[in-house]
């Protein structure tokens, strides 16, 4: 606070005060503060008490100019020969971001890690060794049901291995090009509600393997969680147009204990727990094997936010809690 002690200096001090007020407003718009968040109980119960990643969405945290410089929390999607258009990403004055859907064919808009152009390296952050991952977001289910594109509001993760670092996901003991990787879908809005209640969303995992377009015809082979196991039912009357927290708990397997994944909505577990045994380079296929999905524990997962055209999704924050950062890959 500025105190004016002399009428002779009233005008001068008032001008200084106006300048400071303008500066404060600019800081609010461009550097909306982010503070380490306390670990929720589901994270703390697994020993994940360190807030290793916390972010809102401002010009300081989102690389809107696609510079691919270090220091940002989020970068524009550039995967599978599709690069997101920054016009599909709208930064809001309150530190949230609204994703508008990308017309370039990109299925995501923002990622926590992206490949350096023309190299096998990357910039950004990926997570390994277990974590509790949570996003606070909102969307309108009516826009999803009315859409005709093959993309929808989603929050998920893919590994650096293979997606950004070439050949790092090849299955040991198999021919060159035979890959093994896991996709973790923390949240997917339901496009086709047939057979699923309106108070639900998708949360699943996929164990992908094989030689692309050869082992199983089109794309890769996969083991997926059963359809109804991936149905995450929330309280009746839930309004998805208001902010809710979508969480994913990942605890790696050990020689003595099973690994597992749990899905959370506003701090409460929804749906079944997925378990796996320690993966130790057993040969394919993973179908019906207790170690299916276990390769996740070896990989470094980067986070992705995306939606389809005409299906805006607004995200207020993303947080990750872990026991330590030793297994993460940051560049």
C-alpha positions in Angstrom: 0.0 0.0 0.0 1.2 3.5 -0.8 0.5 6.3 1.6 0.4 9.9 0.3 1.9 12.2 3.0 2.0 15.5 1.2 -0.6 17.2 -1.0 2.4 18.4 -3.1 3.1 14.9 -4.2 -0.5 13.6 -4.6 -0.4 13.6 -8.4 3.0 12.0 -8.6 2.1 9.2 -6.1 -1.2 8.6 -7.8 0.5 8.1 -11.1 2.9 5.6 -9.5 0.0 3.8 -7.9 -1.8 3.5 -11.3 1.4 2.2 -12.9 1.8 -0.4 -10.1 -1.9 -1.5 -10.5 -1.4 -2.0 -14.3 1.8 -4.0 -13.6 -0.1 -6.2 -11.1 -2.8 -6.8 -13.6 -0.3 -7.8 -16.3 1.4 -10.2 -13.8 -2.0 -11.8 -13.0 -2.6 -12.4 -16.7 0.8 -13.7 -17.6 2.2 -15.3 -14.4 -0.9 -16.6 -12.6 0.7 -18.1 -9.5 1.1 -21.8 -9.0 1.9 -23.3 -5.6 2.9 -26.8 -4.6 -0.3 -28.6 -3.7 -0.7 -31.0 -0.7 -0.9 -34.6 -1.6 -4.4 -36.0 -1.6 -5.0 -39.1 0.6 -4.9 -41.6 -2.3 -1.5 -40.3 -3.3 -0.2 -40.2 0.3 -1.4 -43.7 1.0 1.0 -45.0 -1.8 3.9 -42.9 -0.5 3.5 -40.2 -3.1 3.8 -37.0 -1.1 6.1 -34.9 -3.3 4.4 -32.6 -5.8 6.8 -33.2 -8.6 4.7 -31.4 -11.3 2.1 -28.6 -10.8 0.9 -26.4 -13.5 -1.8 -24.0 -14.7 -1.7 -22.5 -18.2 -0.1 -19.2 -19.0 2.5 -17.9 -21.5 5.1 -18.8 -19.0 4.0 -22.5 -18.8 2.8 -23.2 -22.4 5.1 -23.0 -25.3 2.6 -21.2 -27.6 5.3 -20.1 -30.1 6.6 -23.7 -30.5 10.1 -22.7 -29.6 10.8 -26.1 -28.0 13.0 -24.4 -25.4 13.5 -25.8 -21.9 11.5 -24.3 -19.0 7.9 -24.8 -20.2 5.4 -27.2 -18.6 3.5 -27.8 -21.8 4.3 -28.0 -25.5 2.2 -28.2 -28.7 1.5 -31.8 -29.8 3.9 -33.1 -32.6 3.3 -36.8 -33.0 2.5 -39.3 -35.7 3.2 -36.7 -38.5 0.6 -34.3 -37.1 1.4 -31.0 -35.4 -1.1 -29.1 -33.3 -2.1 -25.6 -34.3 -1.7 -23.0 -31.5 -5.0 -21.5 -32.6 -6.7 -24.5 -31.0 -5.3 -23.6 -27.6 -6.8 -20.6 -25.8 -5.1 -19.3 -22.6 -7.5 -17.8 -20.2 -6.9 -14.9 -17.8 -7.6 -17.1 -14.8 -4.7 -19.5 -15.6 -6.9 -22.1 -17.2 -6.7 -23.3 -20.9 -9.5 -24.0 -23.3 -8.7 -26.6 -26.0 -10.9 -26.1 -29.1 -10.0 -29.2 -31.1 -7.5 -29.3 -33.9 -8.3 -29.2 -37.6 -4.8 -30.5 -38.5 -5.6 -34.1 -37.6 -3.7 -34.0 -34.4 -5.5 -36.0 -31.7 -4.0 -33.9 -28.9 -3.1 -30.3 -28.4 -0.7 -30.1 -25.4 2.0 -32.5 -24.2 4.5 -32.3 -21.3 7.3 -33.5 -23.6 8.0 -33.1 -27.4 10.8 -34.1 -29.7 13.5 -31.7 -30.7 13.2 -31.1 -34.4 15.5 -33.4 -36.4 16.9 -35.2 -33.4 16.2 -38.3 -31.3 16.1 -36.1 -28.1 13.3 -34.3 -26.5 12.4 -31.3 -24.3 10.0 -31.4 -21.4 9.0 -33.8 -18.6 8.1 -37.4 -18.4 7.3 -39.6 -15.3 8.4 -43.0 -14.2 8.5 -45.2 -11.1 4.9 -44.7 -10.1 2.8 -41.6 -9.6 -0.6 -40.1 -8.7 -1.7 -37.9 -11.7 -4.6 -35.6 -11.6 -6.3 -33.0 -13.9 -9.0 -30.6 -13.0 -11.2 -30.0 -16.1 -14.7 -29.5 -17.5 -16.5 -30.1 -20.8 -20.0 -30.3 -22.2 -21.2 -33.9 -22.9 -23.8 -32.5 -25.4 -21.0 -31.3 -27.6 -19.4 -34.7 -27.5 -22.5 -36.6 -28.4 -23.2 -34.2 -31.3 -19.7 -34.4 -32.8 -18.8 -36.4 -35.9 -15.0 -36.4 -35.6 -12.9 -39.3 -34.1 -11.6 -37.3 -31.2 -13.1 -36.2 -27.9 -12.1 -34.5 -24.6 -9.3 -36.6 -23.1 -6.4 -36.7 -20.6 -3.9 -39.5 -21.2 -0.2 -40.5 -21.4 2.2 -42.2 -23.7 5.8 -43.2 -23.2 8.8 -41.4 -24.5 10.0 -44.8 -25.6 9.1 -45.3 -29.2 6.8 -42.2 -29.5 9.6 -39.6 -29.1 12.8 -41.7 -28.7 12.9 -44.1 -31.7 13.2 -47.8 -31.2 13.4 -47.5 -27.4 10.2 -49.5 -27.1 11.3 -52.6 -29.0 10.6 -55.9 -27.2 13.8 -57.6 -26.1 14.4 -60.9 -27.9 12.1 -60.1 -30.8 12.9 -59.0 -34.4 13.7 -55.4 -35.1 10.6 -53.3 -35.2 8.6 -55.5 -32.8 7.5 -53.0 -30.1 5.9 -53.2 -26.7 4.3 -50.2 -25.0 1.5 -49.1 -22.8 -1.1 -46.3 -23.2 -2.8 -45.0 -20.0 -6.1 -43.2 -20.6 -6.9 -41.3 -17.4 -10.1 -39.8 -18.8 -12.0 -40.0 -22.0 -15.4 -38.4 -22.6 -18.0 -40.8 -23.9 -18.9 -40.0 -27.5 -21.4 -42.9 -28.0 -23.5 -43.4 -24.8 -25.0 -46.6 -26.0 -24.7 -49.1 -23.2 -23.1 -46.6 -20.8 -24.9 -44.4 -18.3 -24.7 -40.6 -18.8 -22.9 -40.3 -15.4 -19.8 -42.1 -16.6 -16.5 -41.6 -18.5 -13.8 -43.9 -19.9 -10.6 -44.7 -18.0 -8.5 -47.6 -19.3 -5.1 -49.0 -20.3 -3.8 -50.6 -23.5 -0.8 -53.0 -23.8 0.3 -52.4 -27.4 2.7 -54.8 -29.2 3.9 -56.2 -32.5 5.2 -54.9 -35.8 3.1 -52.0 -37.0 0.7 -52.9 -39.8 2.0 -56.5 -39.9 1.6 -58.5 -36.7 -2.2 -57.8 -36.5 -3.0 -56.3 -39.9 -3.8 -52.7 -39.2 -1.8 -50.8 -36.5 -0.5 -52.7 -33.5 -1.8 -55.7 -31.6 -3.2 -54.9 -28.2 -4.4 -56.2 -24.9 -7.0 -53.8 -23.5 -8.9 -53.8 -20.2 -12.4 -55.3 -20.6 -14.9 -52.7 -21.9 -17.0 -52.6 -18.8 -13.9 -52.4 -16.5 -13.0 -49.2 -18.3 -16.4 -47.7 -17.5 -16.0 -45.2 -14.7 -19.4 -44.4 -13.2 -19.7 -41.2 -11.1 -22.6 -40.0 -8.9 -25.9 -39.5 -10.6 -26.5 -35.9 -11.5 -22.9 -35.1 -12.0 -22.5 -31.9 -14.0 -19.5 -32.3 -16.3 -19.8 -28.6 -17.4 -18.4 -27.8 -13.9 -14.8 -28.5 -12.8 -14.0 -32.0 -11.5 -10.8 -33.8 -10.6 -9.8 -36.9 -12.7 -7.1 -38.9 -11.1 -4.9 -42.0 -11.9 -2.8 -43.9 -9.3 0.0 -46.0 -10.6 2.0 -48.3 -8.3 4.7 -50.4 -10.0 5.1 -54.1 -9.4 8.0 -55.6 -7.5 9.2 -59.2 -7.2 7.0 -59.6 -4.1 4.0 -57.5 -4.9 1.6 -56.8 -7.8 1.6 -53.5 -9.6 -1.7 -51.7 -10.0 -3.6 -48.8 -11.3 -6.7 -47.1 -9.8 -8.9 -44.3 -11.3 -10.3 -41.5 -9.2 -13.1 -38.9 -9.6 -13.1 -36.0 -7.1 -10.9 -38.0 -4.8 -13.0 -41.2 -4.8 -12.0 -44.4 -6.6 -14.3 -45.3 -9.5 -14.4 -48.6 -11.2 -12.1 -51.7 -10.8 -8.4 -51.8 -10.0 -6.1 -53.1 -12.8 -3.3 -55.3 -11.5 -0.2 -56.8 -13.1 2.9 -58.9 -12.1 6.5 -57.9 -12.7 7.4 -57.8 -16.3 10.8 -59.4 -16.9 11.1 -59.6 -20.7 8.8 -62.6 -21.0 8.1 -63.3 -24.7 4.8 -62.2 -26.4 1.9 -62.2 -26.6 0.7 -60.6 -23.3 -2.8 -61.9 -23.9 -4.0 -63.6 -20.7 -0.7 -63.2 -19.0 -0.5 -61.8 -15.4 2.3 -59.5 -16.5 0.2 -57.7 -19.2 0.5 -53.9 -18.7 3.7 -54.5 -16.6 6.0 -52.9 -19.2 4.5 -49.6 -18.0 6.8 -49.8 -15.0 9.8 -49.5 -17.3 8.6 -46.6 -19.3 8.6 -42.8 -19.0 5.1 -41.4 -19.5 4.5 -37.9 -20.8 1.0 -36.3 -20.3 -1.4 -35.3 -23.0 -4.4 -33.0 -23.2 -6.7 -33.0 -26.2 -10.1 -32.8 -27.6 -12.1 -32.9 -30.9 -13.3 -30.0 -33.0 -16.6 -28.5 -31.7 -15.9 -30.1 -28.3 -14.2 -27.5 -26.1 -12.5 -28.7 -22.9 -11.2 -26.3 -20.2 -8.4 -27.4 -17.9 -7.6 -25.5 -14.7 -4.7 -27.5 -13.3 -2.6 -30.6 -13.6 -0.6 -32.1 -10.7 1.6 -35.1 -10.2 2.7 -36.5 -6.9 5.5 -39.1 -6.5 7.8 -40.6 -3.9 10.8 -39.0 -5.7 11.9 -37.7 -9.0 14.9 -40.0 -9.5 13.1 -42.1 -12.2 11.7 -39.2 -14.2 13.2 -38.0 -17.4 13.5 -34.2 -17.7 15.3 -32.2 -20.4 
